[in-house]
Amino acid sequence: MFKEALQGVVDQIDGGMAGMLMDFEGIPLEMYARDEDFFDVEVVGAEASVLVKAIQRATEMLEAGTTQEVSFTSESLVTLIRVLDETYFIALTLRPDANFGKARYLLRTVAPKVLAELA
């Protein structure tokens, strides 16, 4: 179910490259990449988990509530992360010219389905 959910999101976005279901220890539960030779999806996920944990600590210190979404952009990639709960998140990697709004929407709608399957 997880791979199909990730593939569904990635393939619906022009510029979608990869999707990952990860835990906050940097361990992938499932991954899907359109072009698996382009970059190491696991490395992106592991580094993203470190980033999200740091942001979560910052929002807790600021008493701003729980972190829901994080994104970061580089010259060749945009990574969008949707936090599912205290253990898991979904990361989506896109080309910089991809439809970022659609990606956010699709992640927001698939998140409850993935979370229900994890329970």
ZAMARGU-4260 file (C-alpha; in steps of 0.2 Angstrom, whole numbers, plus 5000, padded with zeros to 4 digits):
<rodrens>
0) 5000/5000/5000 | 5014/5012/5004 | 5023/5011/4988 | 5007/5013/4978 | 5003/5029/4988
5) 5020/5036/4985 | 5020/5032/4967 | 5003/5039/4965 | 5009/5056/4972 | 5025/5056/4963
10) 5017/5051/4946 | 5003/5064/4947 | 5016/5079/4948 | 5025/5085/4933 | 5043/5086/4940
15) 5040/5073/4954 | 5055/5063/4956 | 5054/5052/4972 | 5044/5049/4987 | 5049/5041/5004
20) 5040/5035/5019 | 5053/5037/5033 | 5054/5036/5052 | 5063/5050/5061 | 5079/5038/5064
25) 5082/5040/5045 | 5076/5022/5041 | 5065/5021/5025 | 5049/5010/5026 | 5046/5012/5008
30) 5053/5022/4993 | 5048/5026/4975 | 5058/5035/4963 | 5054/5038/4944 | 5073/5037/4940
35) 5082/5027/4953 | 5099/5031/4945 | 5097/5050/4947 | 5102/5052/4966 | 5102/5041/4981
40) 5084/5042/4989 | 5090/5035/5005 | 5103/5048/5008 | 5090/5062/5005 | 5078/5054/5017
45) 5091/5051/5031 | 5097/5069/5029 | 5079/5076/5029 | 5075/5066/5045 | 5089/5076/5054
50) 5083/5092/5048 | 5065/5089/5053 | 5070/5084/5070 | 5080/5100/5072 | 5065/5110/5066
55) 5053/5100/5078 | 5064/5105/5093 | 5064/5123/5088 | 5045/5124/5086 | 5043/5115/5103
60) 5055/5128/5111 | 5045/5142/5103 | 5029/5134/5109 | 5023/5135/5091 | 5014/5118/5091
65) 5019/5103/5082 | 5028/5103/5065 | 5017/5099/5051 | 5027/5103/5035 | 5044/5107/5030
70) 5052/5111/5013 | 5069/5115/5007 | 5075/5120/4990 | 5092/5119/4981 | 5097/5122/4963
75) 5092/5105/4957 | 5079/5098/4970 | 5065/5103/4981 | 5061/5092/4995 | 5044/5093/5004
80) 5041/5084/5020 | 5024/5080/5028 | 5025/5075/5046 | 5013/5060/5050 | 5016/5058/5068
85) 5030/5058/5081 | 5038/5043/5072 | 5035/5045/5053 | 5035/5057/5039 | 5033/5057/5020
90) 5046/5066/5010 | 5043/5071/4992 | 5057/5076/4980 | 5054/5087/4965 | 5062/5096/4952
95) 5063/5115/4955 | 5050/5119/4941 | 5038/5106/4948 | 5020/5111/4954 | 5024/5114/4972
100) 5006/5118/4977 | 4999/5102/4969 | 5013/5092/4978 | 5008/5100/4995 | 4990/5096/4992
105) 4993/5078/4987 | 5004/5075/5002 | 4991/5083/5013 | 4977/5071/5006 | 4988/5055/5006
110) 4995/5058/5024 | 4979/5052/5033 | 4978/5036/5023 | 4996/5031/5025 | 4994/5035/5044
115) 4979/5024/5045 | 4989/5010/5037 | 5003/5012/5049 | 4992/5010/5064
</rodrens>
